[in-house]
Amino acid sequence: MKKKIKVVAAIIENEQREILCALRSPSMSIPNHWEFPGGKVEEGEDLFHAITREIAEELQCDIEPIELFNEHTHEYESFIIELLSLKCALKDGTPVASEHAALLWLKRESLHSLQWAPADIPAVNDLQREQQ
Ligand SMILES: Nc1nc2c([nH]c(=O)n2[C@H]2C[C@H](O)[C@@H](COP(=O)(O)OP(=O)(O)OP(=O)(O)O)O2)c(=O)[nH]1
């Protein structure tokens, strides 16, 4: 049976209404694909706590989770991911890529120009629909 992981991802929007996109590095699984940054939820951990912790670790900044925006389960070849995407605001600091190959702020209408990790695509689609 495939392993199932529960992952939180942050949709961080800045004052220019741009959204933070992160490029998975060549050494990560699903390399060279864009994602909303985040990571695995620990046993018994609250989603808001998990996303705040993961973003502090990965991007060295403080965020404020606002709401759960999209929930999607995707089956990759070797594992199943339950991806919980949360809308977040930047509270303190500037995101810095420590594990990712690059970071990019993009307007909603430009999100589709990137090659996204398949699990993140439903959240990207919902974000694009929001502006209409
Ligand atoms: N947003 C998003 N996150 C993903 C996807 N797939 C995926 O593994 N993740 C998350 C879960 C992992 O916590 C994180 C890091 O992936 P990784 O390739 O470095 O895997 P790893 O086993 O070393 O993960 P970790 O123990 O360091 O958390 O990425 C995806 O498709 N979209």
The ligand as an SDF file (V2000), in Angstrom:
LIG
                    3D

 32 34  0  0  0  0  0  0  0  0999 V2000
    2.9160   21.7560   -2.0280 N   0  0  0  0  0  0  0  0  0  0  0  0
    3.3980   20.5210   -2.2340 C   0  0  0  0  0  0  0  0  0  0  0  0
    4.1810   19.9390   -1.3040 N   0  0  0  0  0  0  0  0  0  0  0  0
    4.6400   18.7070   -1.5520 C   0  0  0  0  0  0  0  0  0  0  0  0
    4.3310   18.0030   -2.7270 C   0  0  0  0  0  0  0  0  0  0  0  0
    4.9230   16.7820   -2.6610 N   0  0  0  0  0  0  0  0  0  0  0  0
    5.6210   16.7200   -1.5020 C   0  0  0  0  0  0  0  0  0  0  0  0
    6.3110   15.7620   -1.1200 O   0  0  0  0  0  0  0  0  0  0  0  0
    5.4330   17.8830   -0.8140 N   0  0  0  0  0  0  0  0  0  0  0  0
    6.0160   18.2560    0.4630 C   0  0  0  0  0  0  0  0  0  0  0  0
    6.0310   17.1760    1.4910 C   0  0  0  0  0  0  0  0  0  0  0  0
    7.4180   17.2300    2.1060 C   0  0  0  0  0  0  0  0  0  0  0  0
    7.2830   17.6420    3.4310 O   0  0  0  0  0  0  0  0  0  0  0  0
    8.1400   18.3410    1.3700 C   0  0  0  0  0  0  0  0  0  0  0  0
    9.5640   18.0640    1.0290 C   0  0  0  0  0  0  0  0  0  0  0  0
    9.7180   17.1030    0.0340 O   0  0  0  0  0  0  0  0  0  0  0  0
   11.0930   16.3290   -0.1610 P   0  0  0  0  0  0  0  0  0  0  0  0
   11.1660   15.8470   -1.5450 O   0  0  0  0  0  0  0  0  0  0  0  0
   12.2150   17.1420    0.3650 O   0  0  0  0  0  0  0  0  0  0  0  0
   10.8060   15.0340    0.7150 O   0  0  0  0  0  0  0  0  0  0  0  0
   11.3990   14.5510    2.1080 P   0  0  0  0  0  0  0  0  0  0  0  0
   10.9520   13.1500    2.2400 O   0  0  0  0  0  0  0  0  0  0  0  0
   12.8500   14.8850    2.1850 O   0  0  0  0  0  0  0  0  0  0  0  0
   10.5250   15.4600    3.0680 O   0  0  0  0  0  0  0  0  0  0  0  0
   10.8790   15.9450    4.5410 P   0  0  0  0  0  0  0  0  0  0  0  0
   11.0190   14.6940    5.3490 O   0  0  0  0  0  0  0  0  0  0  0  0
   12.1230   16.7760    4.4310 O   0  0  0  0  0  0  0  0  0  0  0  0
    9.6530   16.7680    4.9190 O   0  0  0  0  0  0  0  0  0  0  0  0
    7.3650   18.6010    0.2170 O   0  0  0  0  0  0  0  0  0  0  0  0
    3.4930   18.6280   -3.6830 C   0  0  0  0  0  0  0  0  0  0  0  0
    3.1670   18.0740   -4.7200 O   0  0  0  0  0  0  0  0  0  0  0  0
    3.0580   19.8810   -3.3920 N   0  0  0  0  0  0  0  0  0  0  0  0
  1  2  1  0
  2  3  2  0
  2 32  1  0
  3  4  1  0
  4  5  2  0
  4  9  1  0
  5  6  1  0
  5 30  1  0
  6  7  1  0
  7  8  2  0
  7  9  1  0
  9 10  1  0
 10 11  1  0
 10 29  1  0
 11 12  1  0
 12 13  1  0
 12 14  1  0
 14 15  1  0
 14 29  1  0
 15 16  1  0
 16 17  1  0
 17 18  2  0
 17 19  1  0
 17 20  1  0
 20 21  1  0
 21 22  2  0
 21 23  1  0
 21 24  1  0
 24 25  1  0
 25 26  2  0
 25 27  1  0
 25 28  1  0
 30 31  2  0
 30 32  1  0
M  END
$$$$
